[in-house]
Amino acid sequence: FPDTYTLSGGYAVTIQGTSNLQNWKDTVGSVTGMMVVGLNEDAAMDLYSLLIKMKVISIKSSLGTALDNKTYRALKAAANPEIIFRIDVPVEIKQVNPGEECILLKGYLTLAGVCRPVIMEVNMLKLENGSLQFEGSEAISMTDYGIDPPTTLFGTIKARPEITIYFKTKFYCKQNKI
C-alpha cells in the first residue's frame, strides 16, 4: 500500500538571478509539501504524486526588504499567493538502495498564476531514518510565466528574466517503511 510522506522543516529553497548590476538570491521561508510513495517488492519505488507549495510572501531578498515588495508584485502575490510544483503521473524509481538515485520528474510549475510543464533532474537520497531527500535545480525564464522582471531605481537596475530555483527537501513518513 502507498504511504504518505510530509515535507519536514529541514528544507532549503532559493531563487537566484542576476541584473545588469549584480547577482541576487532570494530565500523562500515557507515551504510545505506531501507525496504518496509505494514500495515494491524488488526495492523499487513508485512516486504516485507530489505537491510542493511555497508562500510568495515568505520570499526574502539578499539585497534587502525594499526588493521584497517588488518581488511580490512581480509574482502577483495578492492573486497568486503560492508557487506550486506538482506531479500527477506516477514515476517509477528503479533503485533506492544503496542510497542515491537520479530521477527525472515531469511535473507542472505554477508561478504568478501561470502553469507550465517542466522536466527536472533530481537527486534522491534515502536517509538512514527512512526519510527521502530530494535535491536539484530548475532554470526558467520569468517571461515564460508572464512575469515582467523587476526593476529598481527608476529602471536603472533591471533583473534579467532567467532565474534558477534551487531546492533541497526532506520528506518523512510516520510508518518509515522504506
C-alpha positions as CSV (number, residue, x, y, z in Angstrom):
1,F,0.0,0.0,0.0
2,P,1.3,3.5,-0.7
3,D,2.4,5.7,2.1
4,T,2.1,9.5,2.5
5,Y,5.2,11.5,3.2
6,T,5.3,15.0,4.5
7,L,7.9,17.7,3.9
8,S,10.0,18.2,7.0
9,G,11.4,21.5,8.3
10,G,14.9,20.7,7.0
11,Y,14.4,22.3,3.6
12,A,16.3,25.0,1.6
13,V,14.8,26.7,-1.4
14,T,16.4,29.7,-3.1
15,I,15.8,31.6,-6.2
16,Q,18.9,33.1,-7.9
17,G,19.2,35.5,-10.7
18,T,21.2,38.4,-12.0
19,S,20.6,42.0,-13.1
20,N,22.5,44.5,-15.2
21,L,24.4,45.4,-12.0
22,Q,24.8,42.4,-9.7
23,N,23.7,38.8,-8.8
24,W,20.9,38.3,-6.3
25,K,19.5,35.5,-4.2
26,D,16.1,35.2,-2.6
27,T,15.3,32.7,0.1
28,V,11.9,31.0,0.4
29,G,10.9,30.9,4.0
30,S,7.7,28.8,4.0
31,V,7.5,25.6,2.0
32,T,5.0,22.7,2.6
33,G,4.6,19.5,0.7
34,M,3.4,16.0,0.6
35,M,3.9,12.9,-1.6
36,V,2.5,9.5,-2.0
37,V,5.0,6.7,-2.5
38,G,4.6,2.9,-2.9
39,L,7.4,0.5,-2.1
40,N,7.6,-2.5,-4.5
41,E,8.9,-6.0,-3.6
42,D,12.0,-5.5,-5.7
43,A,13.0,-2.4,-3.7
44,A,11.9,-0.1,-6.5
45,M,9.5,2.7,-5.6
46,D,6.6,4.3,-7.3
47,L,6.1,8.0,-6.7
48,Y,2.4,8.4,-7.3
49,S,2.0,12.1,-6.5
50,L,4.0,15.1,-5.3
51,L,2.8,18.5,-4.3
52,I,5.0,21.3,-3.0
53,K,3.8,24.8,-2.1
54,M,5.9,27.9,-1.5
55,K,4.4,31.0,0.0
56,V,5.3,34.0,-2.1
57,I,5.3,36.5,0.8
58,S,7.9,34.3,2.6
59,I,10.5,35.1,-0.1
60,K,13.2,37.4,1.2
61,S,15.8,39.1,-1.0
62,S,19.6,39.1,-0.3
63,L,19.5,42.8,-1.4
64,G,17.2,44.0,1.3
65,T,13.5,44.4,2.1
66,A,12.9,47.1,-0.5
67,L,13.2,44.5,-3.2
68,D,10.8,42.1,-1.4
69,N,7.8,44.1,-2.3
70,K,8.9,44.3,-5.9
71,T,9.2,40.5,-5.9
72,Y,5.7,40.1,-4.5
73,R,4.2,42.5,-7.1
74,A,6.1,40.7,-10.0
75,L,4.8,37.3,-8.8
76,K,1.3,38.7,-8.4
77,A,1.2,37.6,-4.8
78,A,-2.2,39.1,-4.0
79,A,-3.9,36.9,-6.6
80,N,-1.5,34.0,-6.5
81,P,-0.1,33.6,-3.0
82,E,1.8,30.3,-3.7
83,I,4.3,28.9,-6.1
84,I,3.3,25.3,-6.7
85,F,5.1,22.3,-8.1
86,R,3.2,19.1,-8.6
87,I,3.4,15.8,-10.4
88,D,0.3,13.8,-11.4
89,V,1.8,11.0,-13.4
90,P,3.5,8.2,-11.4
91,V,7.3,8.0,-11.6
92,E,9.0,4.6,-11.2
93,I,12.2,4.9,-9.2
94,K,14.2,1.7,-10.1
95,Q,16.6,1.6,-7.2
96,V,16.5,3.3,-3.8
97,N,19.5,1.3,-2.4
98,P,22.3,1.8,-1.7
99,G,21.2,5.4,-1.4
100,E,21.3,7.9,-4.2
101,E,19.3,7.9,-7.4
102,C,19.0,10.5,-10.1
103,I,15.4,10.7,-11.4
104,L,13.6,12.8,-14.0
105,L,10.5,14.4,-12.6
106,K,7.9,15.5,-15.1
107,G,5.5,17.9,-13.5
108,Y,3.9,21.3,-13.5
109,L,5.2,24.6,-12.1
110,T,2.7,27.3,-11.3
111,L,4.2,30.7,-10.9
112,A,2.3,34.0,-10.8
113,G,-0.8,32.1,-11.8
114,V,0.7,30.5,-14.9
115,C,1.1,26.8,-15.0
116,R,3.7,25.2,-17.4
117,P,5.1,21.7,-17.7
118,V,8.7,21.2,-16.5
119,I,11.1,18.3,-16.6
120,M,13.8,18.4,-13.9
121,E,16.6,16.1,-13.0
122,V,16.5,15.5,-9.2
123,N,18.9,13.6,-7.0
124,M,17.1,11.4,-4.4
125,L,18.8,10.0,-1.4
126,K,17.3,7.5,1.1
127,L,18.4,8.6,4.6
128,E,19.0,6.2,7.5
129,N,15.9,7.3,9.3
130,G,13.7,6.3,6.3
131,S,13.3,9.9,5.1
132,L,13.7,10.7,1.4
133,Q,15.8,13.7,0.4
134,F,15.4,15.4,-3.0
135,E,17.9,18.0,-4.3
136,G,18.1,19.8,-7.6
137,S,17.5,23.0,-9.6
138,E,15.4,24.3,-12.4
139,A,16.3,27.2,-14.7
140,I,13.3,29.1,-16.0
141,S,12.6,32.4,-17.7
142,M,10.2,34.7,-15.8
143,T,8.7,35.9,-19.1
144,D,7.5,32.3,-19.8
145,Y,5.2,32.8,-16.8
146,G,4.0,36.3,-17.8
147,I,6.3,37.9,-15.2
148,D,7.9,41.3,-16.0
149,P,11.4,41.1,-14.5
150,P,11.6,43.6,-11.6
151,T,13.4,46.9,-11.9
152,T,14.5,49.4,-9.3
153,L,16.0,52.9,-9.1
154,F,13.6,54.1,-11.8
155,G,14.5,51.3,-14.2
156,T,18.3,51.8,-14.0
157,I,18.7,48.3,-12.3
158,K,16.9,45.6,-14.3
159,A,16.6,41.9,-13.3
160,R,17.4,39.6,-16.2
161,P,14.5,37.2,-17.0
162,E,16.5,34.0,-16.4
163,I,16.3,32.6,-12.8
164,T,17.2,29.3,-11.2
165,I,15.3,27.7,-8.4
166,Y,17.5,25.5,-6.2
167,F,16.0,23.1,-3.7
168,K,16.9,20.6,-1.0
169,T,13.9,18.9,0.7
170,K,13.4,16.0,3.0
171,F,10.2,14.1,3.3
172,Y,9.3,11.7,6.1
173,C,6.7,9.1,6.7
174,K,5.4,8.2,10.1
175,Q,5.5,4.5,9.2
176,N,9.1,4.6,7.8
177,K,8.6,1.5,5.7
178,I,11.4,2.4,3.3
